[in-house]
Amino acid sequence: MVRLKPFAALRPLPSLAAQVASVPYDVVNREEAAGLADGNPYSFLHVIRSEIDLPAATDPSDDAVYAGAREALRRMQDQGVLVREDSPQMYLYRLVSNGKAQLGIVGCCHLDDYASGVIRKHERTRPDKEDDRTRHILALGAQAGLVLLTFRFVEAFETQAHRDVNARPLCHFDAPDGVTHTVWRVPDAGVYQDIFAAIDCAYVADGHHRIAGAARAAAERRNGPDGPDQEHDWFVAALFPAPALTILPYNRFVTETGGLTADEVLRRLADVGTVTAVDGPPTPGTLGPGIFGTCLDGRWHTLQLDPGSIDRADPVGSLDVALLQERVLGPVLAIGDPRSDRRIEFIGGSRGPDELQRRVEESSGGIAFLLHATSIDELMTVADAGLYMPPKSTWFEPKLRSGLFVHML
């Protein structure tokens, strides 16, 4: 069973929701965050990327960053921009992008379910990023960002959720990226608690470092005066049925080819699979499992692996991100560890092939790879097997907005 409970959220006044709600902390760099928050003192980026209000040279792990986040959250409460619910609530949260809607529920899940594998992960976390999220939670005394969870289709959830969104929403706005966000209070949280009590497991789709940080912060608070069985043992999450989610590819850009000329790279790629020159970036329909687009020296090609060489029974080894690493990035370009090699950059699929081509053209000898997206079924299969995907295997779109639901500890 998946435990789900209501919580007394700290949330924006409905009239200010559009100004408060921001992109998540980890999809923009400092400069991008500063630009988005410029002229908007209510942007939640002042809480989740508080370094934008400090000198540009400030180290992101400086104590001042976390103190600034705490002060920004306090200021938004004092100004009445963020208000605390009088009683615990659950919320329905709908995002509409490019004509597709995804409807899920926001509540708190138990960290023991994460530890026991009822809530399953598919990605290894980096200690430095865990440290950052842990410090942020402890500094705020709050979890400021949603963990995106998914679960297999449940008809009872669909029926109940679509019935409950017929009421007047709590807030409704269009974000600058064109995504429409709508939030409703749930009239009867117990109905949803019963629905999720009958669900065997849920999956971390996005937010592995947020949930790992929440677990570490909870452990630290348990050992202090707060003790066990408190609000810190729960984490705030948005749970969406798997069919509603959209995964885009997580593309790769390698800044230089290790001294190989473009023609030498193409010859080596031809030893890996079939290389075909194409006019411009491959369209999504021309890519598929085992087929990659590559941009090199301003030219686009496709690289198709021999389907018979791929062990489809291997849930991790058969992933395109794993095949690219094992057959191209490692042996051809000498990218040994993509987690630490500074020559590789990961480009979210929302930025598209134009961004890949731009980086290649602006580099002196870089190469980009356009991938076929990992599927939600592949994600769940890996998690069910207790295995881990390679880093940066999935890019979920649209992104949940931060600042709409803050879980106070």
Number of C-alpha atoms within 10 A of each C-alpha: 16 19 22 26 19 21 24 19 23 21 21 26 17 18 13 16 22 22 19 26 23 25 22 21 19 11 10 13 11 17 10 12 24 18 11 16 20 12 9 13 13 25 25 28 29 25 28 28 23 24 25 24 17 13 8 11 7 14 12 17 14 10 12 15 23 24 15 22 24 22 17 23 22 15 14 20 16 11 10 12 20 26 17 18 12 10 9 13 19 24 21 24 26 19 22 16 14 9 8 11 15 17 21 23 24 28 28 24 23 20 21 14 17 22 13 9 16 19 24 24 27 24 23 13 15 13 12 11 15 21 16 16 24 23 19 26 26 21 19 21 16 22 27 26 26 27 24 23 24 26 20 17 14 14 11 12 18 13 10 13 18 13 10 16 18 9 12 11 15 15 19 19 18 13 15 10 9 12 20 18 21 18 23 21 20 21 13 12 17 14 14 20 18 14 18 20 14 12 16 12 20 26 24 23 26 21 20 20 22 26 27 22 25 27 23 19 25 27 15 16 19 16 10 10 8 13 13 14 10 12 16 27 20 27 28 29 24 21 26 26 20 20 13 13 19 16 18 22 24 25 28 23 22 23 19 18 21 15 10 14 14 17 11 13 18 19 12 17 18 15 12 17 18 14 21 13 13 13 8 15 20 19 10 13 7 12 18 13 17 21 23 23 27 27 25 22 17 16 17 20 21 22 21 20 22 12 12 7 9 16 12 12 8 10 19 22 17 17 25 23 26 17 18 18 20 15 16 18 21 14 13 20 20 14 21 13 13 17 13 9 12 11 16 20 16 16 21 20 23 16 12 16 23 11 16 24 25 13 18 23 17 11 14 12 19 24 27 28 26 27 26 24 23 19 17 18 12 15 24 23 15 21 23 16 12 12 17 15 21 19 18 18 24 25 21 18 16 22 15 23 20 21 29 25 26 23 26 19 18
